[in-house]
Every structure is written in C-alpha cells, then in structure tokens.
Amino acid sequence: MLNRKTCNHLLSLTSLQPARDYVCDECIKTGDSWVHLRTCQTCGTTLCCDSSPNKHATKHFQASAHPVVASAEPGERWLWCYADEEMAEY
C-alpha cells in the first residue's frame, strides 16, 4: 500500500501496466535467459531484473528515464521507482 512518504513517481500512477508476456522482451531476441521480470509502468515493456545477466530493466531506465517498474512475477505485487530508489506494495 502506498503511504504519504511515497515518491511522486509512484503516487502519480493511476493504473498499472500488466506484463503482456512472461518473457524479457530483449533477452528473447538473443536467446538469453533471465531470472525475474519487471514491467515498465510508462511504456509496458517487460524486461529482466538485476539478478539476470543482462539487467535489461535497469538499462531501460537509464536509457529512457522511465522511473517505475512493477514485478511481473506471479503472486508479487510491488512497484520500484529507480529514480527515487523506493519500493511500494499494492
């Protein structure tokens, strides 16, 4: 649940972008593997986490400045803001 100390990036979300597929959109192109998936809440792309060899979700933030991702893992309900390094459950 978001609280009053939550960053503005997280507070500004009005709806959540769900994962379209349970694959890393970049790893799948090259046949690489991933550990966990994150979905960008700005553009909806699903990419691999920092435990994965390619760290595509972080690279996406660095290239695009899209600040918030949601876990795309079944049963997980949390958001992460790269810009403010803040996590929130929903």
PyMOL Python script that loads the backbone (N, CA, C, O; Angstrom):
from pymol import cmd

cmd.read_pdbstr("""\
ATOM      1  N   MET A   1       0.844  -1.174   0.000  1.00  0.00           N
ATOM      2  CA  MET A   1       0.000   0.000   0.000  1.00  0.00           C
ATOM      3  C   MET A   1       0.892   1.242   0.000  1.00  0.00           C
ATOM      4  O   MET A   1       1.891   1.296   0.718  1.00  0.00           O
ATOM      5  N   LEU A   2       0.531   2.224  -0.799  1.00  0.00           N
ATOM      6  CA  LEU A   2       1.296   3.462  -0.858  1.00  0.00           C
ATOM      7  C   LEU A   2       1.020   4.276   0.397  1.00  0.00           C
ATOM      8  O   LEU A   2      -0.095   4.285   0.920  1.00  0.00           O
ATOM      9  N   ASN A   3       2.062   4.964   0.872  1.00  0.00           N
ATOM     10  CA  ASN A   3       1.877   5.808   2.047  1.00  0.00           C
ATOM     11  C   ASN A   3       2.226   7.245   1.698  1.00  0.00           C
ATOM     12  O   ASN A   3       2.679   7.516   0.586  1.00  0.00           O
ATOM     13  N   ARG A   4       2.028   8.149   2.607  1.00  0.00           N
ATOM     14  CA  ARG A   4       2.223   9.566   2.292  1.00  0.00           C
ATOM     15  C   ARG A   4       3.677   9.931   2.035  1.00  0.00           C
ATOM     16  O   ARG A   4       3.944  11.000   1.487  1.00  0.00           O
ATOM     17  N   LYS A   5       4.612   9.094   2.406  1.00  0.00           N
ATOM     18  CA  LYS A   5       6.017   9.360   2.144  1.00  0.00           C
ATOM     19  C   LYS A   5       6.440   8.832   0.769  1.00  0.00           C
ATOM     20  O   LYS A   5       7.580   9.041   0.354  1.00  0.00           O
ATOM     21  N   THR A   6       5.549   8.162   0.074  1.00  0.00           N
ATOM     22  CA  THR A   6       5.856   7.576  -1.220  1.00  0.00           C
ATOM     23  C   THR A   6       6.232   8.671  -2.215  1.00  0.00           C
ATOM     24  O   THR A   6       5.675   9.768  -2.186  1.00  0.00           O
ATOM     25  N   CYS A   7       7.180   8.361  -3.093  1.00  0.00           N
ATOM     26  CA  CYS A   7       7.653   9.343  -4.070  1.00  0.00           C
ATOM     27  C   CYS A   7       6.554   9.717  -5.064  1.00  0.00           C
ATOM     28  O   CYS A   7       5.572   8.991  -5.220  1.00  0.00           O
ATOM     29  N   ASN A   8       6.729  10.838  -5.723  1.00  0.00           N
ATOM     30  CA  ASN A   8       5.732  11.341  -6.668  1.00  0.00           C
ATOM     31  C   ASN A   8       5.565  10.436  -7.886  1.00  0.00           C
ATOM     32  O   ASN A   8       4.473  10.362  -8.447  1.00  0.00           O
ATOM     33  N   HIS A   9       6.625   9.750  -8.303  1.00  0.00           N
ATOM     34  CA  HIS A   9       6.505   8.839  -9.447  1.00  0.00           C
ATOM     35  C   HIS A   9       5.501   7.726  -9.138  1.00  0.00           C
ATOM     36  O   HIS A   9       4.665   7.382  -9.974  1.00  0.00           O
ATOM     37  N   LEU A  10       5.593   7.179  -7.951  1.00  0.00           N
ATOM     38  CA  LEU A  10       4.673   6.113  -7.552  1.00  0.00           C
ATOM     39  C   LEU A  10       3.270   6.671  -7.311  1.00  0.00           C
ATOM     40  O   LEU A  10       2.279   6.047  -7.691  1.00  0.00           O
ATOM     41  N   LEU A  11       3.187   7.828  -6.688  1.00  0.00           N
ATOM     42  CA  LEU A  11       1.886   8.431  -6.400  1.00  0.00           C
ATOM     43  C   LEU A  11       1.143   8.840  -7.666  1.00  0.00           C
ATOM     44  O   LEU A  11      -0.087   8.882  -7.672  1.00  0.00           O
ATOM     45  N   SER A  12       1.866   9.139  -8.729  1.00  0.00           N
ATOM     46  CA  SER A  12       1.215   9.610  -9.956  1.00  0.00           C
ATOM     47  C   SER A  12       0.607   8.484 -10.790  1.00  0.00           C
ATOM     48  O   SER A  12      -0.117   8.761 -11.745  1.00  0.00           O
ATOM     49  N   LEU A  13       0.882   7.221 -10.453  1.00  0.00           N
ATOM     50  CA  LEU A  13       0.300   6.115 -11.210  1.00  0.00           C
ATOM     51  C   LEU A  13      -1.202   6.051 -10.984  1.00  0.00           C
ATOM     52  O   LEU A  13      -1.669   6.048  -9.845  1.00  0.00           O
ATOM     53  N   THR A  14      -1.955   5.999 -12.076  1.00  0.00           N
ATOM     54  CA  THR A  14      -3.411   5.893 -11.962  1.00  0.00           C
ATOM     55  C   THR A  14      -3.904   4.500 -12.328  1.00  0.00           C
ATOM     56  O   THR A  14      -5.014   4.113 -11.963  1.00  0.00           O
ATOM     57  N   SER A  15      -3.083   3.754 -13.044  1.00  0.00           N
ATOM     58  CA  SER A  15      -3.387   2.363 -13.368  1.00  0.00           C
ATOM     59  C   SER A  15      -2.065   1.640 -13.574  1.00  0.00           C
ATOM     60  O   SER A  15      -1.024   2.277 -13.739  1.00  0.00           O
ATOM     61  N   LEU A  16      -2.103   0.323 -13.565  1.00  0.00           N
ATOM     62  CA  LEU A  16      -0.882  -0.458 -13.717  1.00  0.00           C
ATOM     63  C   LEU A  16      -0.824  -1.125 -15.076  1.00  0.00           C
ATOM     64  O   LEU A  16      -1.829  -1.615 -15.590  1.00  0.00           O
ATOM     65  N   GLN A  17       0.368  -1.136 -15.646  1.00  0.00           N
ATOM     66  CA  GLN A  17       0.633  -1.823 -16.904  1.00  0.00           C
ATOM     67  C   GLN A  17       0.932  -3.283 -16.552  1.00  0.00           C
ATOM     68  O   GLN A  17       1.914  -3.550 -15.860  1.00  0.00           O
ATOM     69  N   PRO A  18       0.123  -4.220 -17.003  1.00  0.00           N
ATOM     70  CA  PRO A  18       0.415  -5.634 -16.731  1.00  0.00           C
ATOM     71  C   PRO A  18       1.456  -6.164 -17.715  1.00  0.00           C
ATOM     72  O   PRO A  18       1.658  -5.587 -18.783  1.00  0.00           O
ATOM     73  N   ALA A  19       2.101  -7.241 -17.358  1.00  0.00           N
ATOM     74  CA  ALA A  19       3.021  -7.908 -18.284  1.00  0.00           C
ATOM     75  C   ALA A  19       2.194  -8.500 -19.424  1.00  0.00           C
ATOM     76  O   ALA A  19       1.190  -9.172 -19.186  1.00  0.00           O
ATOM     77  N   ARG A  20       2.616  -8.250 -20.651  1.00  0.00           N
ATOM     78  CA  ARG A  20       1.905  -8.808 -21.805  1.00  0.00           C
ATOM     79  C   ARG A  20       2.271 -10.275 -21.996  1.00  0.00           C
ATOM     80  O   ARG A  20       1.406 -11.108 -22.266  1.00  0.00           O
ATOM     81  N   ASP A  21       3.541 -10.580 -21.855  1.00  0.00           N
ATOM     82  CA  ASP A  21       4.062 -11.944 -21.933  1.00  0.00           C
ATOM     83  C   ASP A  21       5.029 -12.113 -20.776  1.00  0.00           C
ATOM     84  O   ASP A  21       5.548 -11.130 -20.247  1.00  0.00           O
ATOM     85  N   TYR A  22       5.267 -13.322 -20.394  1.00  0.00           N
ATOM     86  CA  TYR A  22       6.201 -13.565 -19.296  1.00  0.00           C
ATOM     87  C   TYR A  22       7.567 -13.936 -19.846  1.00  0.00           C
ATOM     88  O   TYR A  22       8.117 -15.000 -19.560  1.00  0.00           O
ATOM     89  N   VAL A  23       8.101 -13.001 -20.660  1.00  0.00           N
ATOM     90  CA  VAL A  23       9.451 -13.128 -21.214  1.00  0.00           C
ATOM     91  C   VAL A  23      10.097 -11.755 -21.163  1.00  0.00           C
ATOM     92  O   VAL A  23       9.405 -10.738 -21.155  1.00  0.00           O
ATOM     93  N   CYS A  24      11.422 -11.724 -21.129  1.00  0.00           N
ATOM     94  CA  CYS A  24      12.148 -10.468 -21.257  1.00  0.00           C
ATOM     95  C   CYS A  24      12.138 -10.102 -22.737  1.00  0.00           C
ATOM     96  O   CYS A  24      12.620 -10.864 -23.575  1.00  0.00           O
ATOM     97  N   ASP A  25      11.587  -8.933 -23.055  1.00  0.00           N
ATOM     98  CA  ASP A  25      11.464  -8.506 -24.445  1.00  0.00           C
ATOM     99  C   ASP A  25      12.807  -8.417 -25.154  1.00  0.00           C
ATOM    100  O   ASP A  25      12.861  -8.566 -26.375  1.00  0.00           O
ATOM    101  N   GLU A  26      13.884  -8.181 -24.429  1.00  0.00           N
ATOM    102  CA  GLU A  26      15.217  -8.094 -25.034  1.00  0.00           C
ATOM    103  C   GLU A  26      15.936  -9.441 -25.041  1.00  0.00           C
ATOM    104  O   GLU A  26      16.534  -9.803 -26.054  1.00  0.00           O
ATOM    105  N   CYS A  27      15.897 -10.186 -23.949  1.00  0.00           N
ATOM    106  CA  CYS A  27      16.575 -11.487 -23.886  1.00  0.00           C
ATOM    107  C   CYS A  27      16.021 -12.459 -24.931  1.00  0.00           C
ATOM    108  O   CYS A  27      16.761 -13.261 -25.501  1.00  0.00           O
ATOM    109  N   ILE A  28      14.727 -12.377 -25.170  1.00  0.00           N
ATOM    110  CA  ILE A  28      14.098 -13.303 -26.106  1.00  0.00           C
ATOM    111  C   ILE A  28      14.646 -13.103 -27.523  1.00  0.00           C
ATOM    112  O   ILE A  28      14.692 -14.051 -28.307  1.00  0.00           O
ATOM    113  N   LYS A  29      15.059 -11.881 -27.850  1.00  0.00           N
ATOM    114  CA  LYS A  29      15.611 -11.581 -29.179  1.00  0.00           C
ATOM    115  C   LYS A  29      16.956 -12.261 -29.412  1.00  0.00           C
ATOM    116  O   LYS A  29      17.297 -12.605 -30.544  1.00  0.00           O
ATOM    117  N   THR A  30      17.720 -12.452 -28.334  1.00  0.00           N
ATOM    118  CA  THR A  30      19.069 -13.002 -28.467  1.00  0.00           C
ATOM    119  C   THR A  30      19.208 -14.410 -27.907  1.00  0.00           C
ATOM    120  O   THR A  30      20.287 -15.000 -27.952  1.00  0.00           O
ATOM    121  N   GLY A  31      18.119 -14.941 -27.383  1.00  0.00           N
ATOM    122  CA  GLY A  31      18.174 -16.290 -26.826  1.00  0.00           C
ATOM    123  C   GLY A  31      18.808 -16.360 -25.451  1.00  0.00           C
ATOM    124  O   GLY A  31      19.201 -17.438 -25.004  1.00  0.00           O
ATOM    125  N   ASP A  32      18.914 -15.217 -24.770  1.00  0.00           N
ATOM    126  CA  ASP A  32      19.476 -15.192 -23.419  1.00  0.00           C
ATOM    127  C   ASP A  32      18.428 -15.595 -22.400  1.00  0.00           C
ATOM    128  O   ASP A  32      17.241 -15.684 -22.715  1.00  0.00           O
ATOM    129  N   SER A  33      18.874 -15.837 -21.179  1.00  0.00           N
ATOM    130  CA  SER A  33      17.958 -16.237 -20.106  1.00  0.00           C
ATOM    131  C   SER A  33      17.834 -15.106 -19.089  1.00  0.00           C
ATOM    132  O   SER A  33      18.626 -14.164 -19.090  1.00  0.00           O
ATOM    133  N   TRP A  34      16.839 -15.212 -18.230  1.00  0.00           N
ATOM    134  CA  TRP A  34      16.596 -14.215 -17.199  1.00  0.00           C
ATOM    135  C   TRP A  34      16.179 -14.922 -15.927  1.00  0.00           C
ATOM    136  O   TRP A  34      15.833 -16.103 -15.936  1.00  0.00           O
ATOM    137  N   VAL A  35      16.217 -14.164 -14.809  1.00  0.00           N
ATOM    138  CA  VAL A  35      15.843 -14.701 -13.504  1.00  0.00           C
ATOM    139  C   VAL A  35      14.415 -14.272 -13.164  1.00  0.00           C
ATOM    140  O   VAL A  35      13.546 -15.120 -12.962  1.00  0.00           O
ATOM    141  N   HIS A  36      14.169 -12.970 -13.098  1.00  0.00           N
ATOM    142  CA  HIS A  36      12.847 -12.420 -12.787  1.00  0.00           C
ATOM    143  C   HIS A  36      12.531 -11.309 -13.766  1.00  0.00           C
ATOM    144  O   HIS A  36      13.423 -10.774 -14.426  1.00  0.00           O
ATOM    145  N   LEU A  37      11.253 -10.966 -13.857  1.00  0.00           N
ATOM    146  CA  LEU A  37      10.808  -9.972 -14.825  1.00  0.00           C
ATOM    147  C   LEU A  37      10.174  -8.763 -14.155  1.00  0.00           C
ATOM    148  O   LEU A  37       9.560  -8.869 -13.094  1.00  0.00           O
ATOM    149  N   ARG A  38      10.337  -7.612 -14.800  1.00  0.00           N
ATOM    150  CA  ARG A  38       9.775  -6.343 -14.345  1.00  0.00           C
ATOM    151  C   ARG A  38       9.090  -5.678 -15.528  1.00  0.00           C
ATOM    152  O   ARG A  38       9.595  -5.746 -16.649  1.00  0.00           O
ATOM    153  N   THR A  39       7.943  -5.031 -15.298  1.00  0.00           N
ATOM    154  CA  THR A  39       7.221  -4.349 -16.365  1.00  0.00           C
ATOM    155  C   THR A  39       7.281  -2.841 -16.147  1.00  0.00           C
ATOM    156  O   THR A  39       6.900  -2.342 -15.088  1.00  0.00           O
ATOM    157  N   CYS A  40       7.761  -2.121 -17.159  1.00  0.00           N
ATOM    158  CA  CYS A  40       7.851  -0.669 -17.114  1.00  0.00           C
ATOM    159  C   CYS A  40       6.438  -0.097 -17.052  1.00  0.00           C
ATOM    160  O   CYS A  40       5.568  -0.481 -17.833  1.00  0.00           O
ATOM    161  N   GLN A  41       6.222   0.814 -16.125  1.00  0.00           N
ATOM    162  CA  GLN A  41       4.896   1.390 -15.952  1.00  0.00           C
ATOM    163  C   GLN A  41       4.665   2.610 -16.837  1.00  0.00           C
ATOM    164  O   GLN A  41       3.584   3.198 -16.813  1.00  0.00           O
ATOM    165  N   THR A  42       5.669   2.990 -17.613  1.00  0.00           N
ATOM    166  CA  THR A  42       5.494   4.067 -18.586  1.00  0.00           C
ATOM    167  C   THR A  42       5.124   3.514 -19.946  1.00  0.00           C
ATOM    168  O   THR A  42       4.177   3.986 -20.575  1.00  0.00           O
ATOM    169  N   CYS A  43       5.874   2.500 -20.411  1.00  0.00           N
ATOM    170  CA  CYS A  43       5.659   2.011 -21.779  1.00  0.00           C
ATOM    171  C   CYS A  43       5.169   0.569 -21.864  1.00  0.00           C
ATOM    172  O   CYS A  43       4.773   0.115 -22.937  1.00  0.00           O
ATOM    173  N   GLY A  44       5.189  -0.153 -20.753  1.00  0.00           N
ATOM    174  CA  GLY A  44       4.644  -1.507 -20.728  1.00  0.00           C
ATOM    175  C   GLY A  44       5.581  -2.620 -21.164  1.00  0.00           C
ATOM    176  O   GLY A  44       5.168  -3.778 -21.225  1.00  0.00           O
ATOM    177  N   THR A  45       6.830  -2.298 -21.467  1.00  0.00           N
ATOM    178  CA  THR A  45       7.763  -3.352 -21.855  1.00  0.00           C
ATOM    179  C   THR A  45       8.153  -4.174 -20.634  1.00  0.00           C
ATOM    180  O   THR A  45       8.302  -3.633 -19.539  1.00  0.00           O
ATOM    181  N   THR A  46       8.318  -5.475 -20.821  1.00  0.00           N
ATOM    182  CA  THR A  46       8.713  -6.359 -19.727  1.00  0.00           C
ATOM    183  C   THR A  46      10.157  -6.783 -19.955  1.00  0.00           C
ATOM    184  O   THR A  46      10.519  -7.272 -21.025  1.00  0.00           O
ATOM    185  N   LEU A  47      10.965  -6.587 -18.932  1.00  0.00           N
ATOM    186  CA  LEU A  47      12.407  -6.816 -19.045  1.00  0.00           C
ATOM    187  C   LEU A  47      12.935  -7.524 -17.800  1.00  0.00           C
ATOM    188  O   LEU A  47      12.243  -7.629 -16.787  1.00  0.00           O
ATOM    189  N   CYS A  48      14.172  -8.006 -17.893  1.00  0.00           N
ATOM    190  CA  CYS A  48      14.763  -8.797 -16.811  1.00  0.00           C
ATOM    191  C   CYS A  48      15.345  -7.925 -15.694  1.00  0.00           C
ATOM    192  O   CYS A  48      15.730  -6.776 -15.910  1.00  0.00           O
ATOM    193  N   CYS A  49      15.396  -8.508 -14.505  1.00  0.00           N
ATOM    194  CA  CYS A  49      15.839  -7.831 -13.287  1.00  0.00           C
ATOM    195  C   CYS A  49      17.366  -7.785 -13.176  1.00  0.00           C
ATOM    196  O   CYS A  49      18.082  -8.301 -14.035  1.00  0.00           O
ATOM    197  N   ASP A  50      17.839  -7.163 -12.111  1.00  0.00           N
ATOM    198  CA  ASP A  50      19.284  -7.048 -11.889  1.00  0.00           C
ATOM    199  C   ASP A  50      19.948  -8.349 -11.478  1.00  0.00           C
ATOM    200  O   ASP A  50      21.176  -8.430 -11.492  1.00  0.00           O
ATOM    201  N   SER A  51      19.191  -9.361 -11.115  1.00  0.00           N
ATOM    202  CA  SER A  51      19.770 -10.676 -10.840  1.00  0.00           C
ATOM    203  C   SER A  51      20.018 -11.447 -12.135  1.00  0.00           C
ATOM    204  O   SER A  51      20.694 -12.476 -12.132  1.00  0.00           O
ATOM    205  N   SER A  52      19.476 -10.952 -13.225  1.00  0.00           N
ATOM    206  CA  SER A  52      19.651 -11.568 -14.537  1.00  0.00           C
ATOM    207  C   SER A  52      20.947 -11.054 -15.169  1.00  0.00           C
ATOM    208  O   SER A  52      21.375  -9.939 -14.873  1.00  0.00           O
ATOM    209  N   PRO A  53      21.569 -11.847 -16.028  1.00  0.00           N
ATOM    210  CA  PRO A  53      22.852 -11.441 -16.611  1.00  0.00           C
ATOM    211  C   PRO A  53      22.813 -10.096 -17.343  1.00  0.00           C
ATOM    212  O   PRO A  53      23.778  -9.336 -17.264  1.00  0.00           O
ATOM    213  N   ASN A  54      21.737  -9.786 -18.042  1.00  0.00           N
ATOM    214  CA  ASN A  54      21.708  -8.571 -18.876  1.00  0.00           C
ATOM    215  C   ASN A  54      21.127  -7.336 -18.199  1.00  0.00           C
ATOM    216  O   ASN A  54      21.334  -6.224 -18.686  1.00  0.00           O
ATOM    217  N   LYS A  55      20.420  -7.494 -17.113  1.00  0.00           N
ATOM    218  CA  LYS A  55      19.866  -6.366 -16.348  1.00  0.00           C
ATOM    219  C   LYS A  55      19.119  -5.376 -17.241  1.00  0.00           C
ATOM    220  O   LYS A  55      19.309  -4.165 -17.129  1.00  0.00           O
ATOM    221  N   HIS A  56      18.272  -5.895 -18.124  1.00  0.00           N
ATOM    222  CA  HIS A  56      17.608  -5.047 -19.101  1.00  0.00           C
ATOM    223  C   HIS A  56      16.668  -4.005 -18.492  1.00  0.00           C
ATOM    224  O   HIS A  56      16.548  -2.909 -19.039  1.00  0.00           O
ATOM    225  N   ALA A  57      16.006  -4.309 -17.390  1.00  0.00           N
ATOM    226  CA  ALA A  57      15.083  -3.328 -16.791  1.00  0.00           C
ATOM    227  C   ALA A  57      15.841  -2.083 -16.339  1.00  0.00           C
ATOM    228  O   ALA A  57      15.390  -0.964 -16.586  1.00  0.00           O
ATOM    229  N   THR A  58      16.976  -2.262 -15.685  1.00  0.00           N
ATOM    230  CA  THR A  58      17.785  -1.117 -15.255  1.00  0.00           C
ATOM    231  C   THR A  58      18.340  -0.364 -16.451  1.00  0.00           C
ATOM    232  O   THR A  58      18.350   0.867 -16.456  1.00  0.00           O
ATOM    233  N   LYS A  59      18.799  -1.079 -17.457  1.00  0.00           N
ATOM    234  CA  LYS A  59      19.316  -0.426 -18.671  1.00  0.00           C
ATOM    235  C   LYS A  59      18.216   0.382 -19.354  1.00  0.00           C
ATOM    236  O   LYS A  59      18.478   1.456 -19.896  1.00  0.00           O
ATOM    237  N   HIS A  60      16.988  -0.132 -19.329  1.00  0.00           N
ATOM    238  CA  HIS A  60      15.851   0.586 -19.909  1.00  0.00           C
ATOM    239  C   HIS A  60      15.625   1.895 -19.159  1.00  0.00           C
ATOM    240  O   HIS A  60      15.425   2.938 -19.783  1.00  0.00           O
ATOM    241  N   PHE A  61      15.655   1.851 -17.837  1.00  0.00           N
ATOM    242  CA  PHE A  61      15.502   3.079 -17.050  1.00  0.00           C
ATOM    243  C   PHE A  61      16.608   4.072 -17.394  1.00  0.00           C
ATOM    244  O   PHE A  61      16.334   5.254 -17.599  1.00  0.00           O
ATOM    245  N   GLN A  62      17.845   3.607 -17.459  1.00  0.00           N
ATOM    246  CA  GLN A  62      18.970   4.501 -17.734  1.00  0.00           C
ATOM    247  C   GLN A  62      18.857   5.151 -19.116  1.00  0.00           C
ATOM    248  O   GLN A  62      19.237   6.310 -19.286  1.00  0.00           O
ATOM    249  N   ALA A  63      18.343   4.421 -20.093  1.00  0.00           N
ATOM    250  CA  ALA A  63      18.227   4.944 -21.460  1.00  0.00           C
ATOM    251  C   ALA A  63      16.970   5.793 -21.661  1.00  0.00           C
ATOM    252  O   ALA A  63      16.984   6.741 -22.446  1.00  0.00           O
ATOM    253  N   SER A  64      15.887   5.462 -20.959  1.00  0.00           N
ATOM    254  CA  SER A  64      14.600   6.098 -21.228  1.00  0.00           C
ATOM    255  C   SER A  64      14.146   7.074 -20.148  1.00  0.00           C
ATOM    256  O   SER A  64      13.314   7.945 -20.403  1.00  0.00           O
ATOM    257  N   ALA A  65      14.691   6.931 -18.944  1.00  0.00           N
ATOM    258  CA  ALA A  65      14.252   7.691 -17.768  1.00  0.00           C
ATOM    259  C   ALA A  65      12.821   7.335 -17.358  1.00  0.00           C
ATOM    260  O   ALA A  65      12.171   8.121 -16.670  1.00  0.00           O
ATOM    261  N   HIS A  66      12.323   6.173 -17.765  1.00  0.00           N
ATOM    262  CA  HIS A  66      11.031   5.677 -17.273  1.00  0.00           C
ATOM    263  C   HIS A  66      11.280   5.162 -15.857  1.00  0.00           C
ATOM    264  O   HIS A  66      11.972   4.157 -15.693  1.00  0.00           O
ATOM    265  N   PRO A  67      10.741   5.813 -14.840  1.00  0.00           N
ATOM    266  CA  PRO A  67      11.186   5.550 -13.473  1.00  0.00           C
ATOM    267  C   PRO A  67      10.619   4.325 -12.760  1.00  0.00           C
ATOM    268  O   PRO A  67      11.288   3.776 -11.885  1.00  0.00           O
ATOM    269  N   VAL A  68       9.412   3.878 -13.100  1.00  0.00           N
ATOM    270  CA  VAL A  68       8.747   2.873 -12.261  1.00  0.00           C
ATOM    271  C   VAL A  68       8.534   1.558 -13.007  1.00  0.00           C
ATOM    272  O   VAL A  68       8.085   1.529 -14.153  1.00  0.00           O
ATOM    273  N   VAL A  69       8.876   0.465 -12.308  1.00  0.00           N
ATOM    274  CA  VAL A  69       8.569  -0.879 -12.805  1.00  0.00           C
ATOM    275  C   VAL A  69       7.721  -1.596 -11.769  1.00  0.00           C
ATOM    276  O   VAL A  69       7.742  -1.266 -10.583  1.00  0.00           O
ATOM    277  N   ALA A  70       6.974  -2.585 -12.244  1.00  0.00           N
ATOM    278  CA  ALA A  70       6.223  -3.470 -11.359  1.00  0.00           C
ATOM    279  C   ALA A  70       6.785  -4.868 -11.543  1.00  0.00           C
ATOM    280  O   ALA A  70       7.200  -5.236 -12.641  1.00  0.00           O
ATOM    281  N   SER A  71       6.798  -5.634 -10.487  1.00  0.00           N
ATOM    282  CA  SER A  71       7.192  -7.030 -10.630  1.00  0.00           C
ATOM    283  C   SER A  71       6.205  -7.709 -11.568  1.00  0.00           C
ATOM    284  O   SER A  71       4.993  -7.526 -11.457  1.00  0.00           O
ATOM    285  N   ALA A  72       6.747  -8.496 -12.495  1.00  0.00           N
ATOM    286  CA  ALA A  72       5.902  -9.269 -13.409  1.00  0.00           C
ATOM    287  C   ALA A  72       5.856 -10.727 -12.984  1.00  0.00           C
ATOM    288  O   ALA A  72       5.434 -11.593 -13.751  1.00  0.00           O
ATOM    289  N   GLU A  73       6.288 -10.993 -11.767  1.00  0.00           N
ATOM    290  CA  GLU A  73       6.290 -12.356 -11.255  1.00  0.00           C
ATOM    291  C   GLU A  73       4.923 -12.691 -10.661  1.00  0.00           C
ATOM    292  O   GLU A  73       4.374 -11.899  -9.895  1.00  0.00           O
ATOM    293  N   PRO A  74       4.373 -13.842 -11.002  1.00  0.00           N
ATOM    294  CA  PRO A  74       3.082 -14.245 -10.440  1.00  0.00           C
ATOM    295  C   PRO A  74       3.096 -14.204  -8.914  1.00  0.00           C
ATOM    296  O   PRO A  74       4.020 -14.715  -8.280  1.00  0.00           O
ATOM    297  N   GLY A  75       2.080 -13.602  -8.338  1.00  0.00           N
ATOM    298  CA  GLY A  75       1.952 -13.536  -6.885  1.00  0.00           C
ATOM    299  C   GLY A  75       2.670 -12.366  -6.233  1.00  0.00           C
ATOM    300  O   GLY A  75       2.465 -12.107  -5.047  1.00  0.00           O
ATOM    301  N   GLU A  76       3.507 -11.653  -6.980  1.00  0.00           N
ATOM    302  CA  GLU A  76       4.200 -10.490  -6.415  1.00  0.00           C
ATOM    303  C   GLU A  76       3.432  -9.232  -6.800  1.00  0.00           C
ATOM    304  O   GLU A  76       2.998  -9.075  -7.942  1.00  0.00           O
ATOM    305  N   ARG A  77       3.272  -8.336  -5.823  1.00  0.00           N
ATOM    306  CA  ARG A  77       2.514  -7.111  -6.049  1.00  0.00           C
ATOM    307  C   ARG A  77       3.291  -5.937  -5.466  1.00  0.00           C
ATOM    308  O   ARG A  77       2.952  -5.409  -4.406  1.00  0.00           O
ATOM    309  N   TRP A  78       4.340  -5.542  -6.182  1.00  0.00           N
ATOM    310  CA  TRP A  78       5.124  -4.401  -5.736  1.00  0.00           C
ATOM    311  C   TRP A  78       5.631  -3.590  -6.919  1.00  0.00           C
ATOM    312  O   TRP A  78       5.729  -4.074  -8.047  1.00  0.00           O
ATOM    313  N   LEU A  79       5.948  -2.338  -6.615  1.00  0.00           N
ATOM    314  CA  LEU A  79       6.482  -1.383  -7.580  1.00  0.00           C
ATOM    315  C   LEU A  79       7.840  -0.910  -7.087  1.00  0.00           C
ATOM    316  O   LEU A  79       8.095  -0.876  -5.883  1.00  0.00           O
ATOM    317  N   TRP A  80       8.713  -0.545  -8.026  1.00  0.00           N
ATOM    318  CA  TRP A  80      10.020   0.007  -7.691  1.00  0.00           C
ATOM    319  C   TRP A  80      10.236   1.262  -8.513  1.00  0.00           C
ATOM    320  O   TRP A  80      10.045   1.254  -9.730  1.00  0.00           O
ATOM    321  N   CYS A  81      10.632   2.335  -7.859  1.00  0.00           N
ATOM    322  CA  CYS A  81      10.985   3.579  -8.538  1.00  0.00           C
ATOM    323  C   CYS A  81      12.505   3.663  -8.588  1.00  0.00           C
ATOM    324  O   CYS A  81      13.161   3.800  -7.555  1.00  0.00           O
ATOM    325  N   TYR A  82      13.055   3.581  -9.786  1.00  0.00           N
ATOM    326  CA  TYR A  82      14.511   3.697  -9.947  1.00  0.00           C
ATOM    327  C   TYR A  82      14.996   5.092  -9.570  1.00  0.00           C
ATOM    328  O   TYR A  82      16.038   5.227  -8.929  1.00  0.00           O
ATOM    329  N   ALA A  83      14.265   6.123  -9.955  1.00  0.00           N
ATOM    330  CA  ALA A  83      14.701   7.495  -9.735  1.00  0.00           C
ATOM    331  C   ALA A  83      14.853   7.812  -8.241  1.00  0.00           C
ATOM    332  O   ALA A  83      15.810   8.472  -7.835  1.00  0.00           O
ATOM    333  N   ASP A  84      13.916   7.346  -7.441  1.00  0.00           N
ATOM    334  CA  ASP A  84      13.931   7.651  -6.007  1.00  0.00           C
ATOM    335  C   ASP A  84      14.339   6.460  -5.145  1.00  0.00           C
ATOM    336  O   ASP A  84      14.383   6.553  -3.918  1.00  0.00           O
ATOM    337  N   GLU A  85      14.638   5.341  -5.803  1.00  0.00           N
ATOM    338  CA  GLU A  85      15.021   4.114  -5.097  1.00  0.00           C
ATOM    339  C   GLU A  85      14.023   3.791  -3.986  1.00  0.00           C
ATOM    340  O   GLU A  85      14.391   3.596  -2.827  1.00  0.00           O
ATOM    341  N   GLU A  86      12.764   3.742  -4.373  1.00  0.00           N
ATOM    342  CA  GLU A  86      11.692   3.483  -3.406  1.00  0.00           C
ATOM    343  C   GLU A  86      10.797   2.349  -3.894  1.00  0.00           C
ATOM    344  O   GLU A  86      10.490   2.249  -5.082  1.00  0.00           O
ATOM    345  N   MET A  87      10.390   1.508  -2.971  1.00  0.00           N
ATOM    346  CA  MET A  87       9.522   0.376  -3.267  1.00  0.00           C
ATOM    347  C   MET A  87       8.170   0.591  -2.597  1.00  0.00           C
ATOM    348  O   MET A  87       8.081   1.188  -1.524  1.00  0.00           O
ATOM    349  N   ALA A  88       7.125   0.096  -3.244  1.00  0.00           N
ATOM    350  CA  ALA A  88       5.787   0.152  -2.652  1.00  0.00           C
ATOM    351  C   ALA A  88       5.030  -1.099  -3.024  1.00  0.00           C
ATOM    352  O   ALA A  88       5.127  -1.582  -4.152  1.00  0.00           O
ATOM    353  N   GLU A  89       4.282  -1.622  -2.084  1.00  0.00           N
ATOM    354  CA  GLU A  89       3.408  -2.761  -2.368  1.00  0.00           C
ATOM    355  C   GLU A  89       2.041  -2.218  -2.771  1.00  0.00           C
ATOM    356  O   GLU A  89       1.662  -1.109  -2.395  1.00  0.00           O
ATOM    357  N   TYR A  90       1.316  -3.012  -3.535  1.00  0.00           N
ATOM    358  CA  TYR A  90      -0.042  -2.607  -3.915  1.00  0.00           C
ATOM    359  C   TYR A  90      -0.972  -3.783  -3.809  1.00  0.00           C
ATOM    360  O   TYR A  90      -2.164  -3.654  -4.086  1.00  0.00           O
TER     361      TYR A  90
END
""", "prot")
cmd.dss("prot")
cmd.show_as("cartoon", "prot")
cmd.util.cbc("prot")
cmd.orient("prot")
